[in-house]
Amino acid sequence: MARRNRNSKLSDKQRSLVAHFDQKSPIAEQFRTLRTNIQFAGVDKKIRTMMVTSSTPGEGKSTTIANLGTVLAQQQKRVLIIDGDLRKPTAHFTFQLPNQTGLTNVLTRQSSFDDAVKETMVPYLEVLTSGPLPPNPSELLGSKAMRDLVKELEMVYDYILFDAPPVNAVTDPQILSKLTDGVILVVRSGKTEEDAAKKAVESLKKVDATILGAVLNDQKMKDSQYYYYYGEK
């Protein structure tokens, strides 16, 4: 109960980044387990670029990617989170960052990457926010400019994480999945419908995405409000 009481005193921002603000909590430990399983999953090929998505909105994908990025950075690895949700971006809220300039500015050559990328309160972790919302998200994410940008960034960062929109809502995740080594699907206990989760998996498999596993979010446990589980499919 002591751990739960400590977590309850955290602010909303701190709860979103519990792996940074409360590193001894059971939740933070689950994210470290997720990190370990991802690293062991890359036996034949090291997994460096990942996309985190969900079947529908509100399942916790953005919180998951923020904390995953945090625990990877805690190993003194250079980590970049790219907010690839160009419809309802949230990374700038999670990390309390400005969003006047971001990914869309870089892809349309209105800004350089160095001018658009932002440091966070977490050492070794940087974020490329979405930038202004475009009228053509899918076209931008599938552009040659996007592919070229990822290739350049792979030479700079140890890990690149893409925050993608929900799979069942738009085609953007299928497009982004082609730029990554693997995909993590977030499902929320008591919210995600089984048919929706299956549909998301089928949609990703249609574009030959490598599904690394799933994260079960918001499963009530004795010592914490959330429990994250990672399992290779």
C-alpha positions, 0 to 999 in steps of 0.5 A, spaced: 500 500 500 505 504 501 507 504 493 500 506 491 500 512 496 506 514 493 504 514 486 497 517 488 501 523 490 504 524 483 502 530 479 498 528 472 505 529 468 509 525 473 504 519 473 505 520 465 512 519 466 512 514 472 518 511 470 522 517 471 519 520 477 518 514 481 523 509 478 522 504 484 515 503 483 512 497 480 509 500 474 516 503 472 519 496 474 514 493 469 517 498 463 524 495 465 521 488 464 518 491 457 525 494 455 528 487 457 524 483 453 524 487 447 532 487 447 532 479 448 527 479 442 532 482 437 536 475 437 537 475 429 537 483 428 537 488 433 531 492 434 532 499 434 526 502 431 519 501 434 512 503 433 507 503 438 500 503 437 493 501 439 487 498 436 482 504 438 484 511 442 484 512 449 488 505 450 495 508 453 499 508 447 502 515 448 504 514 456 507 507 454 511 510 449 514 515 453 515 511 459 519 506 454 523 511 451 525 513 458 527 506 461 531 505 454 534 512 455 536 510 463 541 505 460 545 511 457 542 510 450 540 515 445 533 515 444 528 519 440 521 519 440 517 521 434 510 523 434 507 520 428 500 522 430 499 527 425 492 528 427 491 528 435 498 528 437 500 528 445 508 528 446 508 535 447 503 535 452 506 529 456 513 532 456 511 539 456 514 541 450 512 547 445 509 544 438 510 550 434 515 546 430 516 539 429 516 533 424 511 536 419 516 542 418 522 538 417 518 533 412 516 540 408 523 543 409 521 549 413 525 547 418 532 543 420 531 537 424 536 540 429 532 546 430 526 542 431 528 536 435 527 538 443 531 535 449 526 533 455 527 532 462 530 525 461 537 525 460 539 522 453 531 522 451 529 527 445 523 528 442 521 530 435 513 533 436 508 533 431 509 540 429 503 543 425 497 538 423 497 537 416 491 536 411 495 530 408 498 526 414 498 519 410 502 522 404 507 526 409 508 519 413 509 515 406 513 520 403 521 519 401 522 525 405 520 521 411 524 515 409 530 519 408 529 522 415 529 516 418 535 513 415 539 519 417 536 519 424 538 511 425 546 513 424 545 518 430 540 514 435 540 508 438 533 507 439 527 511 435 520 510 437 514 512 433 508 514 436 502 512 431 495 513 431 490 507 432 490 502 427 483 501 426 482 509 425 487 511 419 492 508 415 498 511 418 500 506 422 501 501 416 505 506 413 509 507 419 510 500 420 514 499 414 519 504 417 521 500 423 524 493 426 517 492 430 511 494 432 508 494 439 500 494 440 497 497 446 491 494 449 487 496 455 484 492 460 476 492 460 476 497 454 479 494 448 474 489 445 477 483 442 474 484 435 478 490 435 484 488 437 484 482 432 482 487 427 488 491 428 493 485 428 490 483 421 491 490 419 498 490 421 500 483 418 497 485 411 503 490 410 508 485 413 509 489 419 513 485 425 509 485 431 513 484 437 508 483 442 502 487 446 502 491 452 496 490 457 495 496 460 490 498 466 490 491 469 488 492 476 493 489 481 494 489 488 500 494 489 499 498 483 494 502 479 497 499 472 500 493 470 504 492 463 505 486 460 509 484 454 509 478 450 512 476 443 507 473 438 
